[in-house]
Amino acid sequence: MHKISVLVKIADIELGEFPLLLAPMEDVSDPPFRAVCKEKGADMMYTEFISSEGLIRDAAKSVQKLDIYEYERPIGIQIFGDKIESMRLSAEIVERSQPDLLDINYGCPVKKVANKGAGAGILRDIPKMVEMTKEIVESTNLPVTVKTRLGWDEDTKYIVEVAERLQDVGIKAISIHGRTRAQMYKGEADWTLIGEVKNNPRMHIPVFGNGDIDSPQKALEYKNRYGVDGVMIGRAAIGYPWIFDEIKHFLKTGEELAPPSIEERVDICKRHLEFSLEWKGEKQGVFEMRRHYTNYFRGLRNFKPIRTRLVESMNPAEIFEILESVNKTYAL
């Protein structure tokens, strides 16, 4: 018997049969990084999370994160905060940037966010979480989605009920990271409750799983085992945007794509750097690219001296030359 293929939709946004989402990651998911992920197969992407307080105060750093480009679509802008009124007002500001959807961050585990009751911190106050979501849904014409975790800690994994309640107040999709806030990013993500949310007969919105998807094999295994509508990929895409195309190819054919050559790695890294310089200006563009070099060239023997030169140089022309030298040094 053939399984009928179903197109996954968030509101009216068509995302294909098993969409691969790029997770919103602070200091990572900026337009230059998103550009290379889009090119390599990401179906839906999100901005870095944006502070609602920063937006309503017109803080430059927060406002810059609203930058989105036509080629990125469909794209969601993600906001976080602990005050319902600020979140409602920032939703109205986000709408003016015309993203395809608005995502609420209820998952960030970082102390300075969670301890204030924002991000994953709201998992300690589910009624407020539901009320905040309802207010945001009612204040915008954009489809609203949520990214969250299983619960605050081992004793509060209420995600099955929480997902239902958020759906009832109008969210159009939910992405669930398979860890509690207490776990941060440690240990293994537990997808069993993500599967329970997806297989809850009351749920009718797309459910995306997040956490530890770092290979095409795992993506297929979790797709089959938990029945999720798609997967959200975060850390595995840093310095390796090819993961999206590799998963798609494997799901379609059962075969692994050959890993990118040195030349391809250098080429994408250079393009990422070009976008970075264009978007942030020379100084910031060079500075913020530094965190990516190790990931782009992970596994290369004796790469450390080259990496040192890359992160010490403030001259874009010199950095491009060093990258070009990687081709010569590691050519087969």
Secondary structure, DSSP 8 states (H G I E B T S, - for coil): --------EETTEE--SS-EEE---TTT-SHHHHHHHHHTT-SBEE---EEHHHHHTT-HHHHHTT---GGG-SEEEEEE-S-HHHHHHHHHHHHHT--SEEEEEE----HHHHTTT-GGGGGG-HHHHHHHHHHHHHH-SS-EEEEEES-SSGGG--HHHHHHHHHHTT-SEEEEESS-TTTTT-S----HHHHHHHT-TT--S-EEEES---SHHHHHHHHHHH--SEEEE-GGGTT-TTHHHHHHHHHHHS-------HHHHHHHHHHHHHHHHHHH-HHHHHHHHHHHHHHHTTT-TT-HHHHHHHHH---HHHHHHHHHHHHHHH--
